[in-house]
Amino acid sequence: MIDLGDRRLRVRRLAPRHDDGLERTTLVFLHEGLGCIEMWRDFPQKLCDATRCPGVVYDRTGYGRSSPWPSNPGTRYMDIEADLVLPRLIAALRIDDCVVVGHSDGGTIALDYAAADPEPLRAVVTLAAHAINEPVCTASIEQARRAFAAGELRRGLARYHDNVDHAFNLWADAWLAPGFEPLDVDGRLPRIMVPVQAIQGEDDEYGSELQLGLIAGKVGGYCETRLVPDCGHSPHLQQPGYVLAEITRFIAPLALVG
Protein backbone atom coordinates (compact mmCIF):
# COMPACT_ATOMS: atom_id res chain seq x y z
CA MET A 1 0.00 0.00 0.00
CA ILE A 2 1.42 3.37 -1.08
CA ASP A 3 0.28 6.29 1.09
CA LEU A 4 -0.25 9.45 -0.96
CA GLY A 5 -1.66 11.42 1.97
CA ASP A 6 -5.29 11.68 0.87
CA ARG A 7 -5.49 8.05 -0.32
CA ARG A 8 -3.69 4.72 -0.19
CA LEU A 9 -3.17 2.73 -3.38
CA ARG A 10 -2.43 -0.98 -3.57
CA VAL A 11 0.57 -1.55 -5.84
CA ARG A 12 2.25 -4.68 -7.17
CA ARG A 13 5.76 -4.49 -8.59
CA LEU A 14 6.75 -6.90 -11.35
CA ALA A 15 10.18 -8.04 -12.48
CA PRO A 16 10.99 -9.82 -15.75
CA ARG A 17 11.79 -13.47 -15.21
CA HIS A 18 15.00 -13.16 -17.24
CA ASP A 19 17.09 -10.07 -16.49
CA ASP A 20 20.10 -9.32 -18.71
CA GLY A 21 21.34 -6.54 -16.44
CA LEU A 22 20.43 -3.66 -18.79
CA GLU A 23 18.41 -0.75 -17.44
CA ARG A 24 15.00 -0.54 -19.05
CA THR A 25 11.94 1.65 -18.75
CA THR A 26 9.17 0.68 -16.30
CA LEU A 27 5.78 -0.42 -17.62
CA VAL A 28 2.94 1.18 -15.63
CA PHE A 29 -0.42 -0.57 -16.10
CA LEU A 30 -3.75 1.28 -15.74
CA HIS A 31 -6.78 -1.00 -15.50
CA GLU A 32 -10.24 -0.66 -17.01
CA GLY A 33 -13.26 1.09 -15.48
CA LEU A 34 -14.30 -1.83 -13.27
CA GLY A 35 -10.87 -3.44 -13.09
CA CYS A 36 -8.12 -4.00 -10.56
CA ILE A 37 -4.75 -5.75 -10.33
CA GLU A 38 -6.20 -9.27 -10.52
CA MET A 39 -8.42 -8.56 -13.51
CA TRP A 40 -5.37 -8.00 -15.72
CA ARG A 41 -4.67 -11.73 -15.09
CA ASP A 42 -1.13 -12.64 -16.17
CA PHE A 43 -0.83 -10.17 -19.04
CA PRO A 44 1.36 -7.60 -17.22
CA GLN A 45 3.85 -10.28 -16.19
CA LYS A 46 3.94 -11.70 -19.72
CA LEU A 47 4.61 -8.26 -21.20
CA CYS A 48 7.37 -7.60 -18.66
CA ASP A 49 8.91 -10.96 -19.54
CA ALA A 50 8.69 -10.28 -23.29
CA THR A 51 10.19 -6.78 -23.07
CA ARG A 52 12.50 -7.50 -20.09
CA CYS A 53 11.12 -4.36 -18.48
CA PRO A 54 10.09 -4.02 -14.83
CA GLY A 55 6.45 -3.23 -14.23
CA VAL A 56 3.98 -1.69 -11.82
CA VAL A 57 0.29 -2.57 -11.70
CA TYR A 58 -2.03 -0.93 -9.20
CA ASP A 59 -5.64 -0.54 -8.08
CA ARG A 60 -6.79 2.94 -9.03
CA THR A 61 -8.59 5.12 -6.49
CA GLY A 62 -11.84 3.51 -5.36
CA TYR A 63 -11.14 0.15 -7.01
CA GLY A 64 -9.85 -3.19 -5.77
CA ARG A 65 -8.26 -2.80 -2.34
CA SER A 66 -7.22 0.84 -2.73
CA SER A 67 -8.88 3.46 -0.56
CA PRO A 68 -12.03 5.27 -1.70
CA TRP A 69 -12.07 8.74 -3.19
CA PRO A 70 -11.58 11.37 -0.47
CA SER A 71 -14.43 13.30 -2.10
CA ASN A 72 -16.73 12.39 -4.97
CA PRO A 73 -14.94 13.19 -8.27
CA GLY A 74 -18.11 12.80 -10.32
CA THR A 75 -17.57 12.84 -14.06
CA ARG A 76 -13.99 14.10 -13.64
CA TYR A 77 -12.62 10.89 -12.10
CA MET A 78 -10.37 10.12 -15.09
CA ASP A 79 -9.03 13.67 -15.38
CA ILE A 80 -8.20 13.75 -11.67
CA GLU A 81 -6.51 10.34 -11.79
CA ALA A 82 -4.38 11.48 -14.73
CA ASP A 83 -3.54 14.99 -13.55
CA LEU A 84 -3.18 14.57 -9.79
CA VAL A 85 -2.99 10.94 -8.69
CA LEU A 86 -0.83 9.14 -11.27
CA PRO A 87 2.00 11.73 -11.20
CA ARG A 88 2.14 11.50 -7.40
CA LEU A 89 2.20 7.71 -7.47
CA ILE A 90 4.99 7.61 -10.07
CA ALA A 91 6.99 10.07 -7.96
CA ALA A 92 6.35 8.07 -4.78
CA LEU A 93 7.60 4.91 -6.50
CA ARG A 94 10.67 6.81 -7.74
CA ILE A 95 10.00 5.91 -11.35
CA ASP A 96 11.89 8.31 -13.59
CA ASP A 97 11.29 6.56 -16.94
CA CYS A 98 8.10 4.75 -17.93
CA VAL A 99 5.73 3.53 -20.61
CA VAL A 100 2.08 3.64 -19.57
CA VAL A 101 -0.15 0.78 -20.74
CA GLY A 102 -3.85 1.46 -20.22
CA HIS A 103 -6.98 -0.59 -20.84
CA SER A 104 -10.35 1.12 -21.54
CA ASP A 105 -10.71 3.88 -18.88
CA GLY A 106 -7.05 3.24 -18.11
CA GLY A 107 -6.17 3.97 -21.74
CA THR A 108 -8.08 7.25 -21.62
CA ILE A 109 -6.27 8.16 -18.39
CA ALA A 110 -2.95 7.32 -20.05
CA LEU A 111 -3.73 9.74 -22.90
CA ASP A 112 -4.82 12.40 -20.40
CA TYR A 113 -1.58 11.93 -18.48
CA ALA A 114 0.53 12.13 -21.65
CA ALA A 115 -1.04 15.46 -22.63
CA ALA A 116 0.80 17.15 -19.75
CA ASP A 117 4.13 15.99 -21.25
CA PRO A 118 5.34 14.51 -17.95
CA GLU A 119 9.09 14.07 -17.73
CA PRO A 120 9.10 10.34 -16.89
CA LEU A 121 6.88 9.33 -19.82
CA ARG A 122 8.50 7.62 -22.79
CA ALA A 123 5.44 6.25 -24.66
CA VAL A 124 1.79 5.23 -24.30
CA VAL A 125 0.00 2.01 -25.23
CA THR A 126 -3.81 1.98 -25.16
CA LEU A 127 -6.12 -1.00 -25.30
CA ALA A 128 -9.74 -0.07 -26.15
CA ALA A 129 -9.29 3.53 -24.99
CA HIS A 130 -12.12 6.01 -25.43
CA ALA A 131 -11.62 9.38 -27.07
CA ILE A 132 -15.38 10.04 -27.22
CA ASN A 133 -18.56 8.59 -25.76
CA GLU A 134 -20.48 6.65 -28.42
CA PRO A 135 -24.05 5.26 -28.35
CA VAL A 136 -22.65 1.72 -28.48
CA CYS A 137 -20.82 2.48 -25.23
CA THR A 138 -23.76 3.92 -23.33
CA ALA A 139 -25.96 1.05 -24.51
CA SER A 140 -23.47 -1.48 -23.11
CA ILE A 141 -23.21 0.42 -19.82
CA GLU A 142 -27.00 0.56 -19.49
CA GLN A 143 -27.01 -3.22 -20.01
CA ALA A 144 -24.29 -3.59 -17.36
CA ARG A 145 -26.33 -1.47 -14.94
CA ARG A 146 -29.31 -3.78 -15.37
CA ALA A 147 -27.07 -6.82 -14.81
CA PHE A 148 -25.59 -5.20 -11.69
CA ALA A 149 -29.06 -4.49 -10.29
CA ALA A 150 -30.08 -8.09 -10.97
CA GLY A 151 -27.26 -9.26 -8.70
CA GLU A 152 -25.02 -11.60 -10.68
CA LEU A 153 -22.59 -8.94 -11.95
CA ARG A 154 -22.48 -7.37 -8.49
CA ARG A 155 -21.57 -10.70 -6.88
CA GLY A 156 -18.81 -11.26 -9.43
CA LEU A 157 -17.30 -7.81 -8.96
CA ALA A 158 -17.57 -7.99 -5.16
CA ARG A 159 -14.77 -10.57 -5.18
CA TYR A 160 -12.39 -7.87 -6.41
CA HIS A 161 -13.57 -4.55 -4.93
CA ASP A 162 -13.82 -3.54 -1.26
CA ASN A 163 -16.64 -1.11 -2.09
CA VAL A 164 -18.27 -2.63 -5.13
CA ASP A 165 -21.33 -0.36 -5.17
CA HIS A 166 -19.28 2.82 -5.15
CA ALA A 167 -16.88 1.45 -7.79
CA PHE A 168 -19.70 0.48 -10.14
CA ASN A 169 -21.86 3.56 -9.64
CA LEU A 170 -18.99 6.02 -10.07
CA TRP A 171 -18.23 4.46 -13.46
CA ALA A 172 -21.81 4.00 -14.68
CA ASP A 173 -23.12 7.35 -13.43
CA ALA A 174 -20.29 9.24 -15.15
CA TRP A 175 -20.63 7.52 -18.51
CA LEU A 176 -24.42 7.84 -18.54
CA ALA A 177 -24.45 11.49 -17.44
CA PRO A 178 -25.95 13.77 -20.13
CA GLY A 179 -23.22 15.23 -22.33
CA PHE A 180 -20.40 13.24 -20.70
CA GLU A 181 -17.22 12.90 -22.75
CA PRO A 182 -14.23 10.92 -21.45
CA LEU A 183 -11.55 13.11 -23.00
CA ASP A 184 -11.00 16.67 -24.19
CA VAL A 185 -10.09 15.50 -27.68
CA ASP A 186 -9.16 18.88 -29.13
CA GLY A 187 -7.56 20.23 -25.98
CA ARG A 188 -5.48 17.25 -24.90
CA LEU A 189 -4.66 14.92 -27.79
CA PRO A 190 -2.70 17.49 -29.87
CA ARG A 191 -0.39 18.04 -26.88
CA ILE A 192 0.72 14.38 -26.85
CA MET A 193 4.21 14.18 -28.36
CA VAL A 194 5.41 10.80 -27.09
CA PRO A 195 4.86 7.77 -29.37
CA VAL A 196 1.41 6.19 -29.03
CA GLN A 197 0.23 2.71 -29.94
CA ALA A 198 -3.58 2.38 -29.93
CA ILE A 199 -5.12 -1.11 -30.08
CA GLN A 200 -8.81 -2.00 -30.28
CA GLY A 201 -10.91 -5.08 -30.94
CA GLU A 202 -12.90 -5.14 -34.16
CA ASP A 203 -15.97 -6.28 -32.20
CA ASP A 204 -15.52 -3.97 -29.21
CA GLU A 205 -18.89 -3.71 -27.48
CA TYR A 206 -17.96 -0.33 -25.96
CA GLY A 207 -16.63 1.54 -28.98
CA SER A 208 -16.18 1.61 -32.75
CA GLU A 209 -13.13 1.98 -34.98
CA LEU A 210 -13.78 5.73 -34.80
CA GLN A 211 -11.89 5.75 -31.49
CA LEU A 212 -8.67 4.70 -33.22
CA GLY A 213 -9.16 7.25 -35.98
CA LEU A 214 -9.64 10.10 -33.52
CA ILE A 215 -6.61 9.17 -31.45
CA ALA A 216 -4.35 8.74 -34.49
CA GLY A 217 -5.67 11.85 -36.19
CA LYS A 218 -5.42 14.17 -33.19
CA VAL A 219 -2.23 13.28 -31.30
CA GLY A 220 0.68 15.61 -31.92
CA GLY A 221 3.34 12.95 -32.37
CA TYR A 222 3.74 9.48 -33.86
CA CYS A 223 0.79 7.11 -33.51
CA GLU A 224 0.20 3.63 -34.83
CA THR A 225 -3.11 1.77 -34.59
CA ARG A 226 -4.06 -1.88 -34.62
CA LEU A 227 -7.64 -3.11 -35.15
CA VAL A 228 -7.73 -6.70 -33.90
CA PRO A 229 -10.11 -9.14 -35.64
CA ASP A 230 -12.28 -11.61 -33.69
CA CYS A 231 -11.84 -9.47 -30.60
CA GLY A 232 -14.02 -7.47 -28.23
CA HIS A 233 -13.25 -4.96 -25.50
CA SER A 234 -10.26 -6.80 -23.96
CA PRO A 235 -7.70 -7.41 -26.73
CA HIS A 236 -4.96 -8.44 -24.27
CA LEU A 237 -7.16 -11.25 -22.94
CA GLN A 238 -9.07 -12.21 -26.09
CA GLN A 239 -6.16 -12.16 -28.55
CA PRO A 240 -3.19 -12.28 -26.16
CA GLY A 241 -0.58 -13.69 -28.54
CA TYR A 242 -1.08 -11.05 -31.21
CA VAL A 243 -1.39 -8.18 -28.75
CA LEU A 244 1.66 -9.25 -26.75
CA ALA A 245 3.75 -9.46 -29.93
CA GLU A 246 2.58 -6.05 -31.20
CA ILE A 247 3.20 -4.21 -27.94
CA THR A 248 6.60 -5.89 -27.53
CA ARG A 249 7.58 -4.79 -31.05
CA PHE A 250 6.44 -1.22 -30.31
CA ILE A 251 8.24 -0.97 -26.97
CA ALA A 252 11.47 -2.72 -27.96
CA PRO A 253 13.27 0.27 -29.58
CA LEU A 254 12.11 2.55 -26.73
CA ALA A 255 12.88 0.30 -23.78
CA LEU A 256 16.54 0.92 -22.97
CA VAL A 257 17.23 3.80 -20.59
CA GLY A 258 20.20 6.05 -21.21
N, C-alpha and C positions, 0 to 999 in steps of 0.2 A: 504494500500500500504506500503510495507516494502522497505525502501531505502537501497540498498547495495553499494551505491557509484557510480558504473558504470551502474546500472540498478535498476528499481523499480518493485517489484513483487507483484501482487495482491494475498492476502492470506485470507482464511476464516477459523476461528477457530470453532471447533465443540465440544460440550459437550454432554455426554450421558444423556438421558432423566431421568434416574434413577441413582442417585449417592449414593453409600453406604458409602462414606467417606474414602475409602481406596485409597492409592496412586497407580496409575497404569501408565504403559508406554503410550506414545503418539503415535498414528497411523499417519504416514505421507504418504499422497497419491500422487503418481506421475502419471499424466495422459498419455494417448496414444499420438501418433505422431501428430495427428490433433485435440487433445482434449483440454479441459479447465475445470474449476471448474464445470460449469453447465452440461457438457457432462458426468460426473459421475452419474448424476441424484441423487437419494436419497441413493445410495449404501453406501457412506462413513458414513452418519448419521446412517443407519441401522447397520453397523458394529460397530460403536462406541456404539450404544445402546446395541447390543448383547454382547459385550466384557466389557462394562462399562469403556472403555478407552476414554480419550479425543482424539481429532483428529485435523489435519491440512491438508487442501487441498489448492493447489495454482495453478496459471497459470504459467507454466514454461516460461523461457525467449522467447519472440517473439510470444507467444500464448495468446489467450484471451485478457485481458486488461492489461497484463504486458507490460513493455517497450520492444522495439526491442533489438536485439543484438547490443552491442556497435561496434563490427566489425564482419564481416561475419565469422562464425565458420566453414563453409564448412561441410565436412564429419565428423568432430570431434565434432559436436554439442552435442552428448550424453556424450562423454568423458568429455568435459568441464563442462557440467551441473553436472555430478557426482563428478568430482574432485575439482572444484572451486566454483560452485554456490550453490549446495545443502549444503555443509558443512557451508558456510557462512550464509545461511538462517537459518539453524538449530541453529547456534550460536546466530544469531540476535533475534530469537524467544525464546532463553534461554531454549531450550529443551535439557535435559541432559540424556534422556532415551527414545528410540523410536523403533518402528517396522515400516519398510518402506514397503508400499503396492503399487506395480507398475503395470500398465497395458500397454502391448505392448512395445513401446519405453520406457515408464516409468518403466517397469519391467527390461529392459536391463540396464537402468540408475541405478536402485536399486542394481543390481548385480555389476555393475562397482563401485558404492559407497562402497558396502560391501567389495570389494577386498582390500581397504585401511585399513580395520579393524578399522573404526572410533569408538572412545570411546562411543558415545551415542547409538550405534546400538545394538539392542538386537536380532533381527531376520529380515528376508526378506520374503515377500510373492510376487510371480509374477503371473500375469494373462496374458497368451499369450506372454511371453517375447521371444525375439530372441537371440539365441546364435550365429547363423550363418544366412547368407542371402541365401535363397533357391529360385529356379526358380518359385515356386508357389507364393512367395512373390513379386518378381519383376513383374510377370505377373499381379498380382492384382494391383500393383502400376501403371503400365502402363495403365491399364483399368481406374483407378482413374484419371490419368492425362488426358485421353481423356474426361472423364465425367466433369472434372473441366474446360477444354477448351470449352466444349459445353455449359457451363453456369449454369446448374441446381445445381451441387455440389458446385460451387463457391457461388451461392446465398445462399445456405443452411449454408455453413460455415461462410459466412460474418455476420451472426447474432451473432456469438460467438467471432470473432477475429477482433481486430482493424485494423490489416494489413493482410488481408486474403491471398493476393498474396505472400507476403514474407513467411508467415507461411506454405503455401502449397508447394511452390517451394523449400524452405530449406529442407523439408522432402523428397519430390520426387526426387530432384536432388541428394541428398546424397545416397538414396537407389538404384538409377539407375546408379550411377557412376561406371565405370568399376573397378572391383576388390573390391568394397566396402564390408566390413564386420562390423556388428554392435558392435562386442565384440572381445577382444583379449582372446579367449577361453583358450588357454594354459597358457597365462601370468597372467590372472586375476582370473579365476574361482578356481584354486587350492588354492588361498590365502583366499578364503571365509571360515571362521570358524564358523560364527553364523549359527543357524538353518535356513534352507530354505524350503519353501513350494512352489512348482511350479505347476501351474494349467493351463490347455489348453483345448480348445474345440476339440472334435474329428473331426469336420468339419471345422476347422480353415482355412479360405481362404488365410491367410498370412503365414502359416507355418505348417509343419508336426509334427508327434509325435517325430521325431528326435530331436527336440528342447528340449523336456523333458529329453530324454536320455542323451544328451550332458551335460545339466545342472547337472543332478543327478550324472553322471559319473565323472564329472570334479571337482565339488566343494570339498573343503578340509574337510568340516564338514558334519553334518547330513543333509540329503535332502529327502523330500518325494514328490512324484508327484501324480497328479490326472488328468486323461484324462476324460473329461466330455462328455458323449454321447449327441447326438441331440443338438450340440452346435457349434457355429462358433467362431469368433475372440473376442467376448465380453462375456466371461462366467458369469461375475457378473451381466450382464443385461439379458442374454438369459436363464440362469439357476440360477436365484438369490437365490432361497431357498437352493439348494444343496451347492452352493459356499459359501453362508453366513454361513451355518452350518459347513462346512469343515474349513474355515478360523478361525471361532470362536473356534472350537476344538483345532486347532493348536496353537492359541495365548493364550488360557486360562492358561496353566501352566507357561507361560512366562510373563504374564501381570503384576503381582504385583511387585512393586518397593521396594527394601530393603530386 
